[in-house]
Amino acid sequence: MISERQEFAGHDGQWLAARFDRPEGDDPQAIAIFAHCFTCSKDLLAVRRIAQRLVARGIAVLRFDFTGLGHSDGEFANTHFTSNIEDLVAAARFLEQRGQPATLLIGHSLGGAAVLAAAESLPEVKAIATIGAPFEPAHVLHNLGSSLAAIERDGEAQVTLSGREFLIRQSFVDDLQQQRQQQRVAALRRPLLVMHAPGDEVVSVDNAAQIFMAARHPRSFVSLDDADHLLSRPQDAEYAAEVIAGWASRYLQLAPPVVHASAPEGVTRTLEADPAGFRQDVVAGSHHLLADEPLSYGGTDLGFTPYQLLSAALGACTSMTVRSYARRKNMALDDVVVDVSHDKVHAEDCSECESSRGRIDHFQRVLHITGDLSEEQRAALLAIADRCPVHKTLEASARVSTRLAE
């Protein structure tokens, strides 16, 4: 992924700081604009992770700081929801001038409300996605708490939000309360994806229901399950990005993930996808996945690490072996989950290891099995796990031979 620093003029001519994340080498299949949450920035971890995952699917992302936030110029005190809408339109015009018009809008929290409002001024946009968005922009006023009375009395007040001080003026409050969001959503007439976590404690899921009911088809709702409002956990941000990419592919005519070369039958082929990093395309027949390294090791964290793939092979083989045995023995096995972790241990600490010198690989496997099973049956399923072919391969002395292709 290439991440370019950009800047463009916002609603009042102030320079807005942006990042344009795009695939390396190939032209992007689509361009998205990401609008961040209230008082957040383009560099929020969840925003970066979502952008990374979308880029891996061929979608370039422009993420920017609204006026007065992050690295953008201007005073936050002089902004309001309408200025956010105008900043979004300015971002779209900036991309148009580059010859790369945006066809997808993504908004998080109040940024979600902003993309719903900005869409009426951006006919070139083909699809809109919101994450944890309020139905009415004025919903954010509950964050001001008792300061609302002070703002009404004095015309402005210092408010602490997420540990930072912001000057909020009455014009900001008035602008939020005057928005006609229901009419805007009803008039979208473009594909809309609403994503929300049922347990969101900042913006309740009722807001998602209101957005969904106000919109017309095509409209979709996807639950983010137990994610928090900021999508703090990496897996939640990546899940949101995968859903957006999959959903948008229908409306943006995205091609399937690029597989650069097929592999002969019986061969698993690995192709370098990112020469500047570690990302790999792994191809086997008609199947494709990504391998990578974590950010801390210089990778982009867009796929399994090699040892995770090895652990996955052991876990999958174990689950299949247990299920096959239970099926043959007519056991009432409802579900099987296999957790595999990998580390290296000193050989002398391993009582079951043949080697007594150096460090050896240790795979720890935990089986979660449910069903109406006796203790004898559970013990039999535990024992059969060791009959898994991958287990046998790992414990045997495997031989690897390597040659150069002609």
Secondary structure, DSSP 8 states (H G I E B T S, - for coil): -EEEEEEEE-TTS-EEEEEEEE-SSS--SEEEEEE--TT--TT-HHHHHHHHHHHHTTEEEEEE--TTSTT--S-GGG--HHHHHHHHHHHHHHHHHTT----EEEEETHHHHHHHHHGGG-TT--EEEEES--SSGGGGGGGGTTHHHHHHHHSEEEEEETTEEEEEEHHHHHHHHT--HHHHHHT--S-EEEEE-TT-SSS-THHHHHHHHHS-SSEEEEE-TT--TT--SHHHHHHHHHHHHHHHHHHHT-----------TT--EEEES-TTS--EEEEETTEEEEE---GGGTS---SB-HHHHHHHHHHHHHHHHHHHHHHHTT--EEEEEEEEEEEEEEGGG-TT-S--SSEEEEEEEEEEEEES--HHHHHHHHHHGGG-HHHHHHHS----------
